[in-house]
Amino acid sequence: MAGTRVDRRVERGNESRRLVLGHAAKVASVEGLEGLSLGRLAGELGLSKSGVFALFGAKEELQLATVRAAAEVYVDHVVRPALRAPAGLGRVWRLCQSWLAYSEQRVFPGGCFFYAVAAEFDAREGAVRDAIARAQADWVRFVEQTITEALDLGEAKRDTDVPQLAFEVIALLEAANGLSLLHGDPACYRRAATAVLSRLRAVATDPSALPAAP
């Protein structure tokens, strides 16, 4: 019985942690990670302050946990859908579509979580900035890896500059995210998709294997 009570307390604690982090990531996507506080989250979620403090202990720990939780959401909405497509330029295109949908559908109300917090912490130092930088670097490596797979399969031209192409593709995605937030214009997403697809077709050994338009 004692073991059952402990298990239930652990389960409730895990549920509370997921609830707090889910809400924290949404708040941070709009107001930044500095907008988070343990007391505020407890009040908005109807939880006890002492319980939330017990889960995280300090603001920096909450911020770091929020970055990790947002990364899991990012993987679920952007990376996993792309991995269901066969390796090659089709997967690169699917990855870009997933990213644009993730931003346009406002999985986080402030658009891309990492776009928002990177702008907040890029000129700072510390553990939170380092965690954001690692997440962003992981994303760039994954895009480059996906392009490299297409190159190895012969679907991309042999002279394709993988880091350059990844940089351009990511820049187009982020431009759509930022402009859509600032101007409320969903047409940014179609323009970005058109530009990405044009860039992929330009390096494809068989452009007809990719759609002619988004």
C-alpha positions in Angstrom: 0.0 0.0 0.0 2.8 2.4 0.9 4.4 1.7 -2.5 1.1 2.4 -4.2 0.8 5.8 -2.4 4.3 6.7 -3.5 3.6 5.7 -7.1 0.5 7.9 -7.1 2.4 10.8 -5.7 5.0 10.4 -8.4 2.4 10.1 -11.1 0.6 13.3 -9.9 3.9 15.1 -9.7 4.7 14.1 -13.3 1.3 15.2 -14.5 1.7 18.5 -12.7 5.2 19.0 -14.3 3.8 18.3 -17.8 0.9 20.7 -17.2 3.2 23.5 -16.0 5.8 23.0 -18.8 3.1 22.9 -21.5 1.7 26.2 -20.2 5.2 27.7 -19.7 6.2 27.0 -23.3 3.1 28.7 -24.6 3.7 31.7 -22.4 7.4 31.9 -23.3 6.7 31.8 -27.0 4.9 35.1 -26.6 6.5 36.8 -23.6 9.9 35.1 -23.5 11.4 32.9 -20.9 12.0 35.9 -18.7 8.2 36.2 -18.5 8.0 33.0 -16.6 7.7 32.8 -12.8 6.9 29.8 -10.6 4.3 31.9 -8.8 2.6 33.1 -11.9 2.3 29.6 -13.4 0.9 28.2 -10.2 -1.7 30.9 -10.1 -2.7 30.6 -13.8 -3.0 26.8 -13.5 -4.7 26.7 -10.1 -1.8 24.8 -8.5 -0.2 25.5 -5.1 2.9 27.6 -5.2 4.7 25.3 -2.9 3.9 22.3 -5.2 5.3 24.1 -8.3 8.4 25.3 -6.3 9.0 21.7 -5.3 8.9 20.6 -9.0 11.4 23.2 -10.2 13.1 24.9 -7.3 14.4 28.0 -9.2 13.5 30.1 -12.2 16.5 29.0 -14.3 15.6 25.3 -13.7 12.1 26.1 -14.9 13.4 27.9 -18.0 15.7 25.0 -18.9 12.9 22.5 -18.4 10.7 24.6 -20.6 13.3 24.6 -23.4 13.5 20.8 -23.2 9.7 20.4 -23.2 9.4 22.7 -26.2 12.0 20.6 -28.0 9.9 17.5 -27.6 6.9 19.3 -29.1 9.1 20.5 -31.9 10.2 17.0 -32.7 6.7 15.7 -32.6 5.4 18.3 -35.0 8.3 18.9 -37.3 10.8 16.0 -37.3 8.7 12.9 -36.9 6.3 13.7 -39.8 9.3 14.2 -42.1 10.9 10.9 -41.1 7.8 9.1 -42.3 8.7 10.2 -45.8 11.4 8.2 -47.7 14.9 9.7 -47.5 15.8 12.1 -50.3 14.7 15.5 -51.5 11.1 14.5 -50.9 11.9 14.2 -47.2 13.6 17.6 -47.2 10.5 19.1 -48.7 8.3 17.3 -46.2 10.4 18.6 -43.4 9.9 22.2 -44.6 6.2 21.6 -45.0 6.0 20.3 -41.4 7.9 23.3 -40.1 5.7 25.8 -41.9 2.5 24.0 -40.6 4.0 24.0 -37.1 4.4 27.8 -37.3 1.2 28.6 -39.2 -1.0 26.4 -37.0 0.4 28.2 -33.9 1.3 25.0 -32.0 2.8 27.7 -29.8 0.8 30.9 -29.8 3.9 33.0 -30.4 4.8 31.0 -33.5 8.1 29.1 -33.4 9.1 28.8 -29.8 12.8 28.7 -30.6 12.6 31.7 -33.0 11.2 33.7 -30.1 13.6 32.6 -27.3 16.7 32.7 -29.5 16.0 36.4 -30.1 15.6 36.9 -26.4 18.8 35.1 -25.3 21.2 35.3 -28.3 23.4 38.1 -26.9 23.4 36.7 -23.3 25.5 34.2 -21.5 24.5 31.3 -19.3 22.9 27.9 -19.1 19.6 28.9 -20.7 21.3 30.6 -23.7 23.5 27.5 -24.1 20.5 25.2 -24.1 18.8 27.2 -26.8 22.0 27.3 -28.9 22.3 23.5 -28.6 18.7 23.0 -29.7 19.2 25.3 -32.7 22.4 23.6 -33.7 20.7 20.2 -33.5 18.1 21.5 -35.9 20.6 22.8 -38.4 22.5 19.5 -38.2 19.3 17.6 -38.9 18.4 19.7 -41.9 22.0 19.2 -43.2 21.8 15.5 -42.6 18.5 15.3 -44.5 20.0 17.1 -47.4 23.1 15.0 -47.3 20.9 11.8 -47.5 19.4 13.2 -50.7 22.9 13.9 -52.1 24.1 10.4 -51.2 21.0 8.9 -53.0 21.9 10.9 -56.1 18.7 13.0 -55.9 20.7 16.2 -55.4 23.5 17.5 -57.7 27.0 16.5 -56.6 28.1 20.1 -56.3 25.3 21.0 -53.8 26.7 23.1 -51.0 24.8 21.3 -48.1 25.5 23.9 -45.3 24.6 26.8 -47.7 21.3 25.1 -48.8 20.4 24.3 -45.2 21.1 28.0 -44.2 18.9 29.3 -47.0 16.0 26.9 -46.3 16.0 27.7 -42.6 16.2 31.4 -43.3 13.1 31.2 -45.5 11.1 29.3 -42.9 12.0 31.7 -40.2 11.2 34.7 -42.4 7.7 33.4 -42.9 7.3 32.8 -39.2 8.5 36.3 -38.2 6.6 38.2 -40.9 3.4 36.3 -40.2 3.6 37.3 -36.6 4.4 40.9 -37.3 1.9 41.5 -40.0 -0.7 38.8 -39.5 -0.3 37.8 -43.2 -0.6 34.0 -43.8 0.5 34.5 -47.4 4.0 34.6 -46.0 3.8 30.8 -45.6 3.0 30.2 -49.3 5.7 32.5 -50.4 8.2 30.7 -48.2 7.0 27.3 -49.5 7.3 28.5 -53.1 10.9 29.8 -52.5 12.0 26.6 -50.7 10.6 24.4 -53.4 12.2 26.5 -56.1 15.6 26.1 -54.3 15.2 22.4 -53.9 14.2 21.9 -57.6 17.3 23.9 -58.5 19.6 21.3 -56.9 17.6 18.3 -57.8 19.0 15.9 -60.4 15.3 15.2 -61.4 13.2 18.3 -60.6 10.1 16.6 -61.9 10.3 14.4 -58.8 9.3 17.4 -56.7 6.0 19.3 -57.0 6.0 22.2 -59.4 4.3 24.4 -56.8 3.3 24.1 -53.1 
